[in-house]
């Protein structure tokens, strides 16, 4: 497997962080799976597993509490780019997120941040369009029941 560095770029706040402590579990051309501990642990969030689906423009994560109970599934809308001759992968969080709670509710968050980022010049109209189109595809997948396949894929790496 080719060695590379994984970075998370956020638009709000504007930052790019090396995910040096993420454990690489699986990598192929259009997918990457990592296990991690929260960079900034919160009351509930402690650790998780994430699968980057580059061709679909999303990162699907399973967030856990410290006692290993499921907090929720978290889906980030993302874009990605390779730098440094393919040795650095930068994943940009395109702000819109979907949370799926263990008891079933689905919550879409950070849509207002998309508007703020567009107004401030933090994202381009093309990035906004990509984020909204991907969000639409993700919600369609969830409501159609297709997300169960994605869950199964991610869980096979636990």
Secondary structure by P-SEA (a helix, b strand, c coil): cbbbbbbbbbccccccccccccccccccccbbbbbbcccccccccccbbbbbcccccbbbbbbbcccccccbbbbbbbbbbbcccccbbbbbcccbbbbbcccbbbbbcaaaaaaaaaaaccccaaaaaaaaaaaaaaaaaaaaccaaaaaaaaaccc
